[in-house]
Amino acid sequence: MVQINRRQALAVTAGAALLARISGASAQAAATDLGPRERVSLDFDWRFALGHASDPAKDFGFGANQRTYAKAGASSPSWQVAAAAQKDFDDSAWKPVTLPHDWAVELPFVPNPDYKPSGKPDDEDLRAAHGYKPLGREFPETSVGWYRKTFALPAADAGKRLSIEFDGAFRDALVMVNGYILERGDSGYSPFRVDITDIAKLGGDNLLTVRVDASLGEGWFYEGAGLYRHVWLVKTAAVHVPRWGVFVRAKLDGALRIDTDLVNESDTAQAFEVSHVVLDAAGKPALTVAPATDRIPAWERQSLSQTVTLANPVPWSLENPHLYALVTETKVDGAVVDRFVTRFGVRSIRFDPTNGFFLNDKPVKLKGTCNHQDHAGVGAAIPDALQVWRLEQLKSMGCNAYRASHNPPTPELLDACDRLGMLVIDETRRMSSDPTSMDELERLVRRDRNHPSVILWSIGNEEPQQGTARGAQVARTLKRLVNRLDDTRLVTAAMDNGFGEGISAVIDVQGFNYRHEKMDEFHARFPNVPIIGTESASTVATRGEYARDDAKSYVPAYDTEHPWWATTAEKWWSHAAERPWMAGGFIWTGFDYRGEPTPFNRWPSISSHFGALDTCGFPKDNYFYYRAWWRAEPLLHLLPHWNWEGREGQPIAVWAHSNCDKVELFLNGKSQGVRDVKPNHHVEWSVPYAPGVLEAHGYKAGKVVLRARRETAGPAAALRLTADRARLNADGQDVAILKVEVLDAKGRAVPRADTLVRFELSGAVDVIGVGNGDPTSHEPDVARQRKVFNGLAQAIVRTRRGESGRARVTATAEGLKSAGVDLILG
């Protein structure tokens, strides 16, 4: 191992040549494409078809005659892996797709004829947990998908190492290149790499075939199916930094420890020189590190550790998430053979058992949400821009932390958390010490340990062995691995029983899934153990509904209903807010998601009610409860709507979520009383219904500072269509999130509208998914029409690669005035 001391790092001129090449970069992004390394997207121009999990004849011959692995690369029909893995196979009838792609979201909803209700309180149809999509051993005809694409490799790639990187595939992905089986990635969430150097055809086209089998699941929630994350072609020299090969430990005083791995994938030993340059958020050089030189034997991996000081570092914080980029340059025989970019932040984190969580030595209450990788219309294949949009919705609520439940997230989500200032609990999928689970955990930590947003590693969620001695032993093995790979973060696990037993003695931060009534007792018994709420609240609510309707499987949006093991939003947050030793918590969940439709775990329910926002990201009323107490600016939100035809004179529960001092309610100008606002609580009235105007006034220091209104709307008359932004990149990946609202003749929202809306397009955009947040809707997600649910619907529109110009989306509905939105593509 080569050691570079602090004095050697002061040789600023050592990196002058590199700085000259990147001096024109206006931001760090320019550094990511520095040659000679290449990382090329393989997301486009795929063909897709369903196979079959049990019938080889319907699975393109895969598995026929027990000869799958008999002869590597064989092309004759008697010996080939599958017809679809051969270059002369005709895939013209297959569907063209762009990655990310989730074929499960395109499947119909299928009830379970074998389910018989038991009548027990926790009774559930297990098919409901995955949202009634036909995946699994019972559905062989829709549980296997095949992907094919060709890509060219020039003759100039001779001598390079070539690989394909999959950010994730669900699940059990068999990767074939030019008819050769090269890799099997059985995890649904872990990234994996396929070396294709020996099999690649240079100077011609190469065939990439992937068979994905989603018959077996890993979760108890909707998981999708297919190549739902990005795929990359990577070209490097023989001597290069491997994937995730740089780890930067940064301290607030500017001390940096840079650990760099190099590999030599050639037959001869190589003398090398490695140097680093740190770029600030504007892409300007902030530090040049003196070169390190050594010799690396053939086909070996070597590590270098360097300690340097970054002058006047800008800390990464929630308010100013400043990111640095470390550009690592490798030379062999004086020539640059590799450049590798690692982004990092300078910050400190600390969990204190008495005073909670600290970021940069300042106390921060974790106001977090748990979230699955799922969104209306697109399922698990969430476009990068939609990942950002979802985080922005959470931040607007006051959320400052995100738990990736219950699996490694897509890399782009963590990149967005780094940029936006969102703290993260990063969680592995399986709590087991078998080699596969250990390998998945190692990939997670190596991939994510440079992200300043990541503050904790989670090794499990409500595991059967959590309170046992066996569980403690497994936890020790997992923690030992985490600590070896990253000594800068602590380890937690999300427990729902056995607190103080089993794995509690192993983890560094005690995670509580609900059971908040036991936190005080635990803190008294173990005053030196930090505590967080890894899952909190689990209030169930259906957006826009204000009475329980078991026939429709709807629950009221008041903060009143929850499963027996959970609490209301108000109860858990008031508990957490009043206890400084509690670092905070993560509500279950930020967004609704497919599956787990508690309390209606049966047909026709297909998605959850837990979210503060629905599956489209439309806020429910609880969103405003959190916003009132998670953000500092005054807020006043009034519920419910005021269209209660047929209930004239009957009492309606009226609530306000507000952080004002007092709230006064008026109905048609007549005061219904003033309510004092208790911190972290709502206020309410019982008001006999009369059509008209319901208005609330929020008071601060005796003055009205906010007003909120609910008016009785008339019949639906028009649509309103808006986009989250008007300018999109014509890169074939960027998306606009469109919101449809139904209005009356005076422009007021019609709260119970269920109008069917159609989307008409002109220009180079496509609707890739639609939704409305209705947890019982069986309408197709991939379509150009959707009913609104309680007045709202959503469409997600994607650009086409290389087609710039203008586009227009028009929303139409029978009998209503249409609405349109213009998009600029460039």
C-alpha positions in Angstrom: 0.0 0.0 0.0 1.3 3.4 -0.9 1.1 6.1 1.8 1.1 9.8 0.8 1.6 12.3 3.6 0.2 15.8 4.0 3.4 17.5 2.9 3.5 15.7 -0.4 0.0 16.8 -1.1 1.0 20.5 -1.2 2.6 20.1 -4.6 -0.1 22.0 -6.4 1.6 22.0 -9.8 1.6 18.2 -10.0 -1.9 18.2 -11.5 -1.5 21.2 -13.8 -2.1 19.2 -16.9 -5.3 17.7 -15.7 -6.6 21.2 -14.5 -5.9 22.6 -18.0 -8.1 20.0 -19.6 -11.0 20.6 -17.2 -10.6 24.3 -16.7 -13.4 25.0 -19.1 -15.9 23.0 -17.1 -18.6 25.3 -15.6 -19.8 22.6 -13.2 -18.8 19.2 -11.9 -21.0 17.5 -14.4 -18.5 18.2 -17.1 -16.0 16.1 -15.3 -18.1 12.9 -15.4 -17.5 12.3 -19.1 -13.7 12.7 -19.1 -11.9 10.2 -21.3 -10.3 7.8 -21.8 -12.9 6.0 -19.7 -16.3 5.7 -21.3 -19.6 5.0 -19.7 -22.4 4.8 -22.3 -26.1 4.4 -21.6 -27.7 1.3 -23.0 -31.2 2.3 -22.1 -32.5 2.8 -25.7 -33.6 0.5 -28.6 -34.5 -2.6 -26.6 -37.1 -5.1 -27.7 -39.2 -6.9 -25.1 -41.5 -9.9 -25.0 -43.0 -12.1 -22.4 -41.6 -15.6 -22.1 -42.9 -18.5 -20.0 -41.7 -19.8 -16.6 -42.6 -23.5 -17.2 -43.0 -24.1 -20.9 -39.8 -24.0 -22.9 -41.7 -23.9 -26.2 -43.3 -20.6 -25.0 -39.9 -19.4 -23.6 -38.0 -19.3 -26.9 -36.6 -22.7 -26.2 -34.9 -21.8 -23.0 -34.3 -24.8 -20.8 -35.2 -27.4 -23.5 -33.5 -30.7 -23.5 -31.5 -29.9 -20.3 -28.6 -28.4 -22.4 -28.7 -24.8 -21.3 -25.2 -24.9 -19.9 -23.8 -27.7 -22.0 -21.9 -25.8 -24.7 -21.0 -22.2 -24.1 -21.8 -19.9 -27.0 -23.3 -22.7 -29.1 -25.5 -21.5 -32.0 -27.0 -24.6 -33.4 -30.7 -25.3 -32.4 -29.7 -28.4 -30.6 -27.2 -26.7 -28.3 -28.1 -23.0 -28.1 -29.2 -21.4 -24.8 -32.4 -20.1 -26.5 -33.5 -19.0 -29.9 -33.9 -15.4 -28.6 -30.2 -15.3 -27.6 -29.2 -15.8 -31.3 -28.3 -13.0 -33.6 -30.6 -14.3 -36.4 -33.7 -14.4 -34.2 -36.5 -12.2 -35.6 -37.7 -9.9 -32.8 -39.6 -7.5 -35.0 -42.9 -8.5 -33.3 -41.4 -7.7 -29.9 -42.4 -4.5 -28.2 -39.9 -1.6 -28.4 -39.1 -0.3 -24.9 -36.8 2.2 -23.3 -35.3 1.6 -19.9 -36.1 1.9 -17.1 -38.9 -0.6 -17.8 -41.4 -2.4 -15.5 -43.5 -4.9 -17.4 -45.6 -5.7 -14.3 -47.2 -2.3 -14.3 -48.6 -3.1 -17.8 -50.2 -6.3 -16.6 -53.9 -6.4 -15.7 -55.2 -6.7 -12.1 -56.2 -10.3 -11.3 -58.3 -11.3 -8.3 -57.5 -14.4 -6.2 -60.4 -16.9 -6.6 -58.8 -19.1 -3.9 -59.0 -16.5 -1.1 -61.5 -17.2 1.6 -61.9 -14.6 4.4 -61.2 -16.0 7.8 -62.9 -13.2 9.8 -59.8 -12.6 11.9 -58.8 -9.0 12.5 -55.4 -9.3 10.6 -56.9 -11.5 7.9 -55.4 -10.7 4.5 -55.3 -12.0 0.9 -51.6 -12.5 0.3 -52.0 -11.5 -3.3 -53.2 -8.1 -2.2 -49.7 -7.4 -0.8 -48.3 -7.2 -4.3 -51.2 -5.3 -5.7 -52.9 -8.2 -7.5 -50.5 -8.3 -10.4 -50.1 -11.7 -12.1 -46.6 -12.5 -11.0 -45.3 -15.6 -9.3 -45.3 -19.3 -9.7 -49.0 -19.3 -10.3 -48.6 -17.1 -13.3 -45.9 -18.6 -15.5 -47.1 -16.9 -18.6 -46.5 -13.3 -17.3 -43.6 -13.8 -14.8 -40.7 -14.1 -17.3 -39.6 -11.3 -19.6 -37.0 -11.2 -22.4 -35.0 -8.2 -23.5 -32.8 -7.9 -26.6 -30.7 -5.1 -28.1 -27.7 -4.8 -30.3 -24.8 -2.4 -29.8 -21.7 -1.7 -31.9 -18.1 -1.8 -30.7 -15.5 -0.2 -32.9 -12.2 -2.0 -33.7 -10.5 0.8 -31.8 -11.7 -0.8 -28.5 -9.1 -3.5 -28.9 -7.1 -3.8 -25.7 -9.8 -2.2 -23.5 -11.7 -3.9 -20.8 -15.4 -4.0 -21.6 -18.3 -4.5 -19.2 -22.0 -4.0 -18.8 -23.3 -2.6 -15.5 -26.9 -3.2 -14.4 -28.1 -0.8 -11.7 -30.8 -3.3 -10.9 -33.2 -5.9 -12.4 -36.2 -7.6 -10.9 -35.4 -10.4 -10.6 -33.2 -13.3 -11.4 -31.6 -11.8 -14.5 -29.7 -14.1 -16.9 -27.4 -12.1 -19.1 -26.3 -13.4 -22.5 -23.9 -11.7 -24.9 -23.5 -13.0 -28.4 -25.1 -16.3 -27.3 -22.9 -16.8 -24.2 -24.3 -16.9 -20.7 -22.1 -14.5 -18.8 -23.8 -13.7 -15.5 -26.8 -14.3 -13.4 -28.0 -11.6 -11.1 -30.5 -13.0 -8.7 -31.0 -10.0 -6.5 -33.9 -7.7 -7.3 -32.2 -4.6 -6.0 -28.4 -5.0 -6.0 -26.3 -3.7 -8.9 -24.1 -6.1 -10.8 -21.4 -6.0 -13.4 -20.8 -8.3 -16.4 -17.4 -8.5 -18.0 -17.8 -9.0 -21.8 -14.2 -8.4 -22.9 -13.6 -12.0 -24.1 -16.9 -12.4 -25.8 -17.3 -9.0 -27.4 -17.1 -8.6 -31.2 -15.0 -5.6 -32.1 -15.7 -3.8 -35.4 -19.3 -5.0 -35.5 -22.6 -5.5 -33.7 -23.0 -7.3 -30.5 -26.2 -8.9 -29.2 -27.2 -8.4 -25.6 -30.0 -10.6 -24.3 -31.5 -10.7 -20.8 -34.0 -13.1 -19.5 -35.6 -11.8 -16.3 -37.6 -14.1 -14.1 -39.9 -12.4 -11.5 -41.5 -15.7 -10.3 -39.9 -15.4 -6.9 -40.3 -12.2 -4.9 -38.2 -10.6 -2.1 -40.7 -8.4 -0.5 -44.3 -8.2 0.8 -45.1 -5.2 -1.4 -45.2 -4.4 -5.1 -41.7 -5.0 -6.6 -42.2 -4.6 -10.3 -40.6 -6.8 -12.9 -37.8 -6.3 -15.5 -34.9 -4.0 -16.2 -36.4 -1.2 -14.1 -33.1 0.6 -13.6 -30.4 1.9 -15.9 -27.9 -0.2 -17.9 -24.4 1.0 -18.9 -21.6 0.0 -21.2 -18.3 0.7 -19.6 -14.9 0.8 -21.4 -11.6 1.1 -19.5 -7.9 0.6 -19.9 -6.4 -2.5 -18.4 -5.2 -0.5 -15.5 -8.1 1.4 -14.0 -10.1 2.3 -10.9 -12.7 -0.4 -10.5 -16.4 0.3 -9.9 -16.8 2.1 -6.6 -13.1 2.0 -6.2 -12.6 5.4 -4.5 -13.7 6.2 -0.9 -13.3 9.7 0.5 -13.6 10.3 4.2 -14.0 14.1 4.8 -14.0 16.0 8.1 -15.2 19.5 8.8 -11.6 20.7 9.4 -10.8 19.8 5.8 -8.9 16.6 6.5 -9.5 14.1 3.6 -8.5 10.5 3.6 -8.7 9.2 0.0 -8.6 5.4 -0.4 -8.1 4.4 -4.0 -8.3 0.9 -5.5 -6.6 0.0 -8.8 -6.8 -3.1 -10.8 -4.5 -4.4 -13.5 -6.4 -6.6 -15.9 -3.5 -7.4 -18.1 -0.8 -10.1 -18.4 2.1 -7.9 -17.4 3.0 -5.8 -14.3 2.5 -2.1 -14.8 4.1 0.9 -13.3 1.5 3.6 -12.6 1.0 7.1 -11.3 -2.2 8.2 -9.6 -3.2 11.8 -8.9 -6.3 13.6 -7.7 -7.9 17.0 -8.1 -10.8 18.2 -5.9 -13.4 20.4 -7.7 -15.9 22.5 -5.8 -19.6 22.7 -6.6 -18.9 25.2 -9.4 -16.4 22.9 -11.1 -13.4 25.0 -10.0 -10.2 23.3 -8.6 -10.1 23.4 -4.8 -7.2 21.1 -4.2 -4.5 19.2 -6.2 -3.1 16.0 -4.6 0.5 15.0 -5.4 0.9 11.9 -7.6 1.5 8.5 -6.0 3.6 6.0 -8.0 4.0 2.3 -7.7 3.9 -1.0 -9.6 0.9 -3.3 -9.8 1.4 -7.0 -10.7 -0.6 -8.6 -13.5 -4.2 -9.4 -12.6 -4.1 -8.0 -9.2 -6.0 -5.3 -7.2 -4.0 -2.7 -5.2 -5.0 -0.1 -2.7 -3.6 3.4 -2.0 -4.4 5.5 1.0 -3.6 9.3 1.0 -4.3 11.9 3.6 -4.6 15.6 2.5 -6.2 18.8 3.7 -8.8 20.8 1.8 -8.5 24.5 2.7 -11.7 26.3 3.8 -14.1 23.5 3.1 -17.7 24.3 2.5 -19.8 21.9 4.6 -22.6 19.8 3.1 -25.8 20.7 4.9 -29.6 20.6 4.5 -29.7 24.3 3.7 -26.6 24.3 1.4 -25.9 20.7 0.1 -22.5 21.6 -1.3 -20.9 18.8 -3.2 -17.2 18.3 -4.2 -15.9 16.1 -7.0 -12.7 14.1 -6.8 -11.2 13.5 -10.2 -8.8 10.6 -10.1 -6.3 10.3 -13.0 -4.2 7.2 -13.6 -1.1 7.2 -15.9 0.9 4.3 -17.3 4.1 5.0 -19.1 3.4 8.7 -18.8 0.0 8.5 -20.7 -3.4 9.0 -19.1 -5.2 5.7 -19.2 -8.1 6.4 -16.8 -10.1 9.1 -15.2 -12.7 8.4 -12.5 -15.0 10.9 -10.7 -16.2 10.5 -7.1 -18.6 13.0 -5.6 -18.5 13.6 -1.9 -19.5 16.1 0.8 -17.8 17.5 3.8 -19.9 17.0 6.9 -20.1 15.4 10.3 -22.8 13.2 11.7 -23.4 12.1 15.3 -26.2 10.3 17.2 -26.4 11.4 20.8 -28.5 9.3 23.2 -29.4 12.4 25.2 -29.8 15.1 22.5 -30.6 13.2 19.3 -29.0 13.6 15.9 -26.4 16.2 15.0 -25.3 17.3 11.5 -22.1 19.4 11.5 -22.4 19.6 15.3 -25.9 21.2 15.1 -29.0 19.4 16.4 -31.3 18.2 13.6 -34.6 16.5 14.3 -35.1 13.8 11.7 -38.4 14.5 10.0 -38.4 11.5 7.7 -40.5 9.3 5.5 -40.2 5.7 4.4 -40.8 5.0 0.7 -41.0 2.2 -1.7 -39.8 2.5 -5.3 -43.2 2.8 -6.9 -45.2 5.6 -8.6 -48.5 5.7 -10.4 -48.3 4.9 -14.1 -44.7 3.7 -14.2 -44.4 1.3 -11.2 -40.9 0.5 -10.2 -39.4 2.1 -13.3 -39.3 5.6 -12.0 -37.6 8.1 -14.4 -34.7 10.1 -12.9 -36.7 13.4 -13.2 -39.6 11.8 -11.4 -37.3 10.7 -8.6 -36.3 14.3 -8.1 -39.9 15.5 -8.3 -40.9 13.1 -5.6 -38.2 14.3 -3.3 -39.2 17.9 -3.9 -42.8 17.0 -2.8 -41.4 15.5 0.4 -39.2 18.6 1.0 -42.1 20.9 0.5 -43.8 19.0 3.4 -40.8 19.8 5.6 -39.3 16.3 5.3 -35.6 16.2 5.7 -34.9 12.5 5.7 -35.7 9.4 3.6 -35.6 5.7 4.5 -35.2 3.5 1.4 -37.6 0.8 2.4 -36.8 -2.0 2.3 -34.0 -2.3 -0.2 -31.1 -0.5 -1.8 -32.4 2.4 -3.7 -31.6 3.4 -7.3 -28.3 5.4 -7.5 -30.1 8.4 -9.0 -32.3 8.7 -5.9 -29.2 9.1 -3.7 -27.6 11.5 -6.2 -30.8 13.6 -5.9 -30.7 13.4 -2.1 -27.1 14.6 -2.1 -28.1 17.6 -4.4 -31.3 18.5 -2.6 -30.1 18.1 1.0 -32.1 15.0 2.2 -30.7 12.6 4.8 -31.0 8.9 4.1 -31.2 5.6 5.9 -29.7 3.1 3.4 -31.1 -0.4 3.9 -30.1 -3.8 2.6 -32.8 -6.2 1.5 -32.0 -9.4 3.4 -30.8 -9.8 7.0 -28.8 -13.0 6.6 -25.1 -13.9 6.7 -25.2 -16.3 3.8 -22.7 -15.5 1.0 -25.3 -14.0 -1.3 -26.8 -11.7 1.3 -23.3 -10.6 2.5 -22.3 -9.9 -1.1 -25.4 -7.8 -1.6 -24.6 -5.8 1.6 -21.1 -5.3 0.5 -22.2 -3.9 -2.9 -24.6 -1.6 -1.1 -22.0 -0.1 1.2 -19.3 0.2 -1.5 -21.7 1.9 -3.9 -23.2 4.4 -1.4 -20.5 5.2 1.1 -19.4 8.4 -0.6 -22.9 9.9 -0.5 -23.1 12.6 2.2 -26.8 12.2 2.4 -26.4 8.6 3.9 -26.3 8.8 7.7 -27.1 5.2 8.7 -26.8 1.7 7.4 -29.9 -0.5 8.1 -29.3 -4.3 8.2 -32.9 -5.4 8.6 -36.6 -4.7 9.0 -38.9 -6.5 11.4 -36.9 -9.7 11.0 -38.1 -13.0 12.6 -34.8 -13.4 14.4 -34.6 -9.8 15.7 -35.0 -10.6 19.4 -33.0 -13.8 19.5 -29.4 -14.9 20.1 -29.2 -16.2 16.6 -30.3 -12.9 15.2 -27.6 -11.2 17.3 -25.0 -13.4 15.8 -26.2 -12.7 12.3 -26.2 -9.0 13.1 -22.7 -9.1 14.3 -21.5 -10.7 11.1 -23.3 -8.0 9.0 -22.1 -5.2 11.2 -18.5 -6.5 11.1 -18.7 -6.3 7.3 -20.2 -2.8 7.3 -17.5 -1.5 9.8 -14.7 -2.9 7.6 -16.0 -1.1 4.5 -17.1 2.1 6.2 -16.0 3.3 9.7 -17.7 6.6 9.4 -21.4 5.6 9.9 -23.4 3.7 12.5 -25.6 0.7 12.0 -29.3 0.4 12.8 -32.1 -2.1 12.2 -35.9 -1.5 12.2 -37.4 -3.6 15.0 -41.0 -4.1 16.0 -40.5 -6.3 19.0 -37.7 -7.7 21.2 -36.4 -4.2 22.1 -33.4 -4.6 24.4 -32.9 -8.2 23.3 -31.3 -10.0 20.4 -29.9 -7.6 17.8 -30.5 -4.6 20.1 -27.1 -5.4 21.8 -25.4 -5.3 18.4 -26.7 -2.3 16.5 -25.5 1.2 17.3 -28.9 3.1 17.0 -32.1 1.5 18.2 -34.8 1.6 15.5 -38.4 1.5 16.6 -41.1 0.4 14.1 -44.1 1.9 15.9 -44.4 0.8 19.6 -43.8 4.4 20.6 -45.3 3.6 24.0 -42.2 1.4 24.7 -39.6 4.1 23.8 -39.7 5.8 27.2 -39.1 2.5 29.0 -36.3 1.6 26.6 -34.6 4.9 27.1 -34.8 4.5 30.8 -33.3 1.1 30.7 -30.6 2.0 28.1 -29.9 5.7 28.5 -26.7 5.4 26.4 -28.4 4.0 23.3 -29.6 6.5 20.6 -33.2 6.0 19.4 -35.0 6.7 16.2 -38.4 5.9 14.9 -37.6 3.8 11.8 -41.3 3.5 11.0 -43.8 5.8 12.6 -47.5 6.7 12.5 -49.0 4.5 9.7 -52.2 6.5 9.6 -54.4 5.3 6.8 -56.3 7.8 4.7 -57.8 8.0 1.3 -57.3 11.3 -0.4 -60.5 13.3 -0.6 -62.6 10.9 1.4 -64.0 11.8 4.8 -66.1 8.8 5.9 -65.1 5.2 6.1 -66.7 3.1 3.3 -65.9 -0.6 3.6 -67.8 -1.3 0.4 -65.6 1.0 -1.6 -62.5 0.2 0.6 -62.0 3.9 1.5 -60.9 5.3 4.8 -61.4 9.0 6.0 -58.6 11.5 5.4 -59.0 12.8 8.9 -56.0 11.7 11.0 -58.2 9.2 12.9 -57.6 5.6 11.6 -54.7 3.3 11.9 -53.9 -0.4 12.4 -53.7 -1.7 15.9 -49.9 -1.6 15.9 -49.7 2.0 14.7 -50.8 5.5 15.8 -52.0 8.7 14.2 -49.7 11.3 12.8 -50.5 13.7 15.6 -49.9 11.2 18.4 -46.5 10.0 17.2 -45.1 13.4 16.2 -46.2 15.1 19.4 -44.4 12.3 21.2 -41.2 12.6 19.2 -41.2 16.4 19.2 -41.3 16.6 23.0 -38.4 14.2 23.6 -34.9 15.6 22.7 -33.3 12.2 23.1 -35.4 10.8 20.3 -33.5 11.6 17.1 -36.7 11.8 15.1 -38.6 9.3 12.9 -39.7 8.2 9.5 -43.4 8.1 8.8 -44.9 5.1 7.1 -45.1 6.3 4.3 -44.3 9.5 2.3 -46.2 8.2 -0.8 -48.9 5.5 -1.2 -47.6 2.5 -3.1 -49.1 -0.6 -4.8 -49.8 -3.5 -2.5 -50.4 -3.7 1.3 -53.8 -2.0 1.1 -54.4 -2.0 4.9 -57.1 -2.1 6.3 -58.7 -3.6 3.2 -56.2 -6.4 2.3 -58.5 -7.9 -0.2 -59.9 -7.4 -3.7 -60.6 -4.8 -5.1 -57.9 -2.9 -3.1 -54.7 -2.7 -5.0 -52.6 0.0 -3.2 -51.9 1.3 0.2 -53.5 4.1 2.2 -50.5 4.9 4.4 -49.0 7.8 2.4 -49.0 11.5 3.3 -49.3 11.8 -0.5 -51.1 9.4 -2.8 -49.6 7.2 -5.5 -49.5 10.3 -7.8 -47.9 12.5 -5.2 -51.1 14.5 -4.7 -51.1 15.7 -1.0 -53.6 14.2 1.4 -54.7 16.3 4.4 -52.0 14.8 6.7 -49.4 16.3 4.4 -50.5 19.6 5.7 -50.3 18.4 9.3 -46.7 17.6 8.9 -46.0 20.8 6.9 -47.5 22.9 9.7 -45.1 21.4 12.3 -42.1 20.5 10.2 -41.7 23.9 8.6 -41.3 27.3 10.2 -43.5 29.5 8.0 -47.2 30.0 9.0 -49.6 27.5 7.5 -53.4 27.1 7.5 -55.1 24.2 5.9 -58.8 23.6 6.1 -60.7 20.3 5.6 -62.9 18.7 4.4 -64.3 20.0 1.1 -67.7 21.7 1.3 -69.9 19.7 -1.1 -72.2 17.7 1.1 -75.4 17.6 -0.9 -78.1 15.7 0.9 -76.6 16.3 4.4 -78.0 19.8 4.9 -78.3 20.5 8.6 -76.2 17.5 9.6 -73.0 18.0 11.5 -69.7 17.9 9.6 -66.4 17.5 11.3 -64.2 20.5 10.2 -60.5 20.4 11.0 -57.7 22.8 10.5 -54.0 22.0 10.4 -52.2 25.2 11.4 -49.2 26.5 13.3 -50.8 29.8 14.0 -51.7 30.8 17.6 -55.4 30.7 17.0 -57.9 29.7 14.3 -61.4 31.1 13.8 -63.9 29.4 11.6 -66.7 31.1 9.6 -69.6 29.6 7.7 -71.2 32.0 5.3 -69.7 34.9 7.3 -70.9 33.6 10.7 -68.2 32.7 13.3 -68.2 29.1 14.4 -65.8 29.8 17.2 -62.1 30.4 17.9 -59.8 27.6 18.8 -56.4 27.9 20.5 -53.7 25.9 18.6 -51.7 23.5 20.8 -48.3 22.8 19.3 -48.2 19.6 17.2 -52.0 19.3 17.3 -55.0 20.1 15.0 -58.1 22.1 15.9 -61.7 21.1 15.0 -65.3 22.1 15.0 -68.6 20.4 14.4 -70.5 22.4 11.8 -74.1 21.8 10.5 -73.8 21.7 6.8 -75.1 24.5 4.7 -73.8 25.2 1.2 -71.7 28.3 0.7 -68.3 29.4 2.0 -66.4 27.8 4.8 -63.5 30.1 5.8 -60.8 30.0 8.5 -58.7 32.8 9.8 -55.3 32.1 11.3 -54.0 34.5 14.0 -50.5 35.4 15.0 -50.0 37.8 17.9 -53.7 38.8 17.6 -53.5 39.6 13.9 -55.0 37.6 11.0 -52.0 36.3 9.0 -53.6 33.6 6.9 -57.0 32.7 5.4 -58.2 29.4 4.0 -61.5 28.8 2.1 -63.6 25.9 1.1 -66.5 26.7 -1.2 -69.4 24.6 -2.4 -68.6 23.9 -6.0 -71.0 23.6 -8.8 -71.2 21.0 -11.6 -68.0 20.2 -13.5 -67.5 22.6 -16.4 -63.8 22.6 -17.4 -60.4 21.0 -17.0 -57.2 22.6 -15.9 -53.9 21.1 -17.0 -50.5 22.1 -15.5 -47.0 20.8 -15.8 -44.3 20.7 -13.2 -42.0 22.5 -15.7 -42.2 23.7 -19.3 -38.7 23.0 -20.5 -37.5 19.4 -21.0 -34.3 17.8 -22.3 -34.9 16.0 -25.5 -32.8 13.1 -24.3 -35.5 10.4 -24.3 -35.4 10.2 -20.5 -36.7 13.5 -19.2 -40.3 13.7 -18.1 -43.0 16.2 -17.3 -45.5 15.5 -14.5 -48.9 16.7 -15.6 -51.7 17.5 -13.2 -55.4 17.4 -14.3 -58.0 19.2 -12.2 -61.8 19.4 -12.8 -63.3 22.8 -12.2 -66.8 24.3 -12.1 -67.9 27.3 -14.1 -66.4 29.7 -11.6 -63.0 28.0 -11.6 -63.5 26.2 -8.3 -62.3 22.6 -7.8 -65.0 20.0 -8.0 -64.0 17.7 -5.1 -66.0 14.6 -6.0 -65.5 14.6 -9.8 -64.7 11.2 -11.5 -64.6 12.4 -15.1 -62.8 10.3 -17.7 -60.0 12.4 -19.2 -58.2 11.7 -22.5 -54.8 13.0 -23.4 -54.0 14.2 -27.0 -50.4 14.8 -28.0 -48.6 16.8 -30.7 -44.8 16.9 -31.0 -42.1 14.5 -29.8 -43.5 13.4 -26.5 -45.2 10.2 -25.3 -47.5 9.4 -22.3 -45.6 6.7 -20.4 -48.1 6.4 -17.5 -51.2 7.7 -15.9 -52.8 7.6 -12.5 -55.3 9.2 -10.1 -54.5 8.0 -6.6 -57.6 5.8 -6.3 -56.5 2.7 -4.2 -59.2 0.6 -5.9 -58.9 1.7 -9.5 -58.2 -1.1 -12.0 -57.7 1.1 -15.0 -54.6 0.5 -16.9 -51.5 2.5 -15.9 -50.0 2.6 -19.4 -52.7 4.4 -21.3 -53.7 7.8 -22.8 -56.8 8.2 -20.6 -57.7 8.1 -17.0 -60.7 8.9 -14.7 -60.0 11.6 -12.2 -60.4 10.5 -8.6 -61.9 13.1 -6.3 -61.1 15.8 -8.9 -57.5 14.9 -9.8 -55.5 12.8 -12.2 -51.9 12.6 -13.5 -50.1 11.9 -16.7 -46.3 11.4 -17.1 -45.0 12.5 -20.4 -41.5 11.6 -21.7 -39.4 13.2 -24.5 -38.0 11.3 -27.4 -34.2 11.1 -27.9 -32.8 13.8 -30.2 -36.2 15.3 -31.1 -36.2 18.9 -30.0 -38.8 21.6 -30.7 -42.2 22.2 -29.2 -44.9 19.8 -28.0 -48.4 20.2 -26.7 -50.5 18.0 -24.5 -54.3 18.5 -24.4 -56.7 17.1 -21.8 -60.2 16.5 -23.0 -63.4 15.2 -21.3 -66.9 14.8 -22.7 -69.0 17.9 -22.0 -66.1 19.9 -20.4 -63.9 22.6 -21.6 -60.5 21.2 -22.6 -57.2 22.4 -21.4 -53.6 22.2 -22.8 -50.0 22.8 -21.8 -47.1 23.6 -24.1 -43.7 22.0 -23.6 -40.3 23.2 -25.0 -38.0 20.3 -25.9 -34.3 20.9 -26.3 
